[in-house]
Amino acid sequence: MNDDFEPLLIGEVEDIEIGTVENFEHDEINYAIFRIEAGFFATQGNCTCADRSLLSESSIEGEELECPSCGNTFSIVSGDPTSDLDQIPLKIFDIIEDKGSLYLNI
């Protein structure tokens, strides 16, 4: 968590369905916002692979995402690679839920 910045409003809880991912851009940086059974999670918006594909276009199965171009899988919760363990982990960010609104803490 970064105490130097105010959390950014990213939307309402009801705007993101369970099992989906949305792209959120701030200061020309992409973030991937996931809603899975375990709750809301945020990662960097682009894969760590050479193609740097948008993770908002990834497929989700349970708590894992699959990059649309390289096919590598990552944990949505921890950012750790789950298929190619030599892959660089994804950066994760805190999501704050308050009175039906969602905030990203970068």
C-alpha positions as CSV (number, residue, x, y, z in Angstrom):
1,M,0.0,0.0,0.0
2,N,1.3,3.5,-0.9
3,D,0.5,6.1,1.8
4,D,1.8,9.0,-0.5
5,F,-1.3,8.9,-2.8
6,E,-5.0,9.0,-2.3
7,P,-6.7,5.8,-3.5
8,L,-8.2,6.2,-7.0
9,L,-11.9,5.7,-7.5
10,I,-12.2,2.9,-10.2
11,G,-15.9,2.3,-10.1
12,E,-18.8,0.6,-8.3
13,V,-18.9,-2.9,-7.0
14,E,-21.9,-3.7,-9.1
15,D,-20.1,-2.6,-12.3
16,I,-17.8,-5.7,-12.3
17,E,-19.3,-9.2,-12.5
18,I,-17.7,-12.2,-10.8
19,G,-15.4,-14.0,-13.1
20,T,-14.5,-10.9,-15.1
21,V,-11.6,-8.5,-15.5
22,E,-11.7,-4.8,-16.4
23,N,-8.9,-2.4,-17.6
24,F,-8.3,0.7,-15.6
25,E,-5.9,3.4,-16.9
26,H,-4.4,6.2,-14.7
27,D,-1.5,8.5,-15.9
28,E,-1.1,6.3,-19.0
29,I,-0.5,3.2,-16.9
30,N,-2.8,0.2,-17.3
31,Y,-4.1,-1.8,-14.3
32,A,-6.2,-5.0,-14.5
33,I,-9.1,-5.1,-12.0
34,F,-10.4,-8.7,-11.3
35,R,-13.5,-9.8,-9.5
36,I,-13.4,-13.5,-8.6
37,E,-15.2,-15.5,-6.0
38,A,-12.6,-14.5,-3.4
39,G,-13.2,-10.8,-4.0
40,F,-11.6,-7.9,-5.9
41,F,-7.9,-7.9,-7.0
42,A,-5.7,-5.7,-9.1
43,T,-2.5,-6.4,-11.0
44,Q,-0.4,-4.5,-13.4
45,G,-2.3,-4.1,-16.7
46,N,0.2,-5.7,-19.0
47,C,1.8,-9.2,-19.0
48,T,5.5,-9.5,-18.2
49,C,6.0,-11.3,-21.5
50,A,7.7,-9.7,-24.5
51,D,4.3,-8.9,-26.1
52,R,3.1,-6.9,-23.0
53,S,-0.5,-7.9,-23.8
54,L,-3.3,-6.3,-21.9
55,L,-4.4,-8.6,-19.0
56,S,-7.9,-7.2,-19.3
57,E,-8.1,-9.5,-22.4
58,S,-6.9,-12.6,-20.4
59,S,-9.1,-15.6,-19.7
60,I,-9.9,-16.4,-16.1
61,E,-10.3,-19.8,-14.5
62,G,-10.8,-19.8,-10.7
63,E,-8.0,-17.7,-9.3
64,E,-5.7,-17.8,-12.3
65,L,-5.5,-15.7,-15.4
66,E,-4.0,-16.7,-18.8
67,C,-2.2,-14.1,-20.9
68,P,-3.9,-13.8,-24.3
69,S,-0.6,-13.9,-26.3
70,C,2.0,-15.9,-24.4
71,G,-0.4,-18.4,-22.7
72,N,1.4,-18.1,-19.4
73,T,-0.8,-18.3,-16.3
74,F,-0.5,-16.3,-13.1
75,S,-2.2,-16.2,-9.8
76,I,-4.7,-13.3,-9.6
77,V,-4.3,-13.2,-5.8
78,S,-0.5,-13.2,-5.5
79,G,0.7,-12.3,-9.1
80,D,3.0,-15.4,-9.1
81,P,3.5,-17.3,-12.3
82,T,1.8,-20.8,-12.2
83,S,2.8,-22.3,-15.6
84,D,6.3,-21.0,-16.4
85,L,7.9,-20.5,-13.0
86,D,10.8,-18.5,-14.6
87,Q,8.3,-15.8,-15.7
88,I,8.5,-12.5,-13.8
89,P,5.6,-12.2,-11.3
90,L,2.9,-9.6,-11.8
91,K,2.8,-6.6,-9.5
92,I,-0.3,-6.6,-7.4
93,F,-2.1,-3.6,-5.9
94,D,-4.6,-3.2,-3.1
95,I,-8.3,-2.7,-3.8
96,I,-10.4,-0.9,-1.2
97,E,-14.1,-1.5,-1.1
98,D,-16.1,1.3,0.6
99,K,-19.9,1.8,0.6
100,G,-20.3,0.1,-2.8
101,S,-17.4,1.9,-4.4
102,L,-14.0,0.5,-5.4
103,Y,-10.7,2.2,-5.0
104,L,-7.2,1.3,-6.3
105,N,-4.3,2.0,-4.0
106,I,-1.2,2.4,-6.2
